């Protein structure tokens, strides 16, 4: 009788697992080169390559959808089997998602035109006297607000070209400071045909938000067994040579 019960349990477990991995996951992201962006109608980038490798190794079917950040952030919280990347993990966001893990390292800094010799930032409060260009609801904007900056004082942009818009505004001196991930700045500037070290200077490092890297996270309604499987697969993948090759390919 015990053998029969055990056999039934194993059959139930196998059927449950097959049903679980048959579910299709939706991965929400944004246009955030070089971490995740669309090229020739295909999602590519550092984070995208890592996430796709992990999904394949974990055995899940998935779809990647790129949206403006504010929409991706909102939609990814509302449905089961929904994930978001690349997202920074902040105290304000902690209870909004089930956090899978870090998919790529990141450094965040504040940039100004190199010829703006009058701009000197010794502490974060020094930024308040300048025009700052931000992307709506991104982690750098949220971080500055947590440090006492007033939202209405920012020149805010949104959409798929938000980071490019801010760079162009900086060049035209419509803003004085541009907070951005270093890798994003480097990609955008080179894409525009400029040389970062000749056009821009780093005036301040946002060290508090440069420690953890970019995450992948799941909606609260996504099953723990799904999140745990992807989390375990990600941690194993980060130990491989394949992961290191992806980072080196993109200059990280």
PyMOL commands that set and color helices and strands:
alter all, ss='L'
color gray80, all
select helices_A, chain A and resi 2-22+46-58+69-78+91-96+124-129+139-146+151-153+162-171+182-191+196-199+207-209+224-237+241-249
alter helices_A, ss='H'
color red, helices_A
select strands_A, chain A and resi 24-29+37-39+42-44+61-66+82-88+98-104+108-113+132-135+155-157+177-181+200-205+214-218
alter strands_A, ss='S'
color yellow, strands_A
deselect
rebuild
show_as cartoon
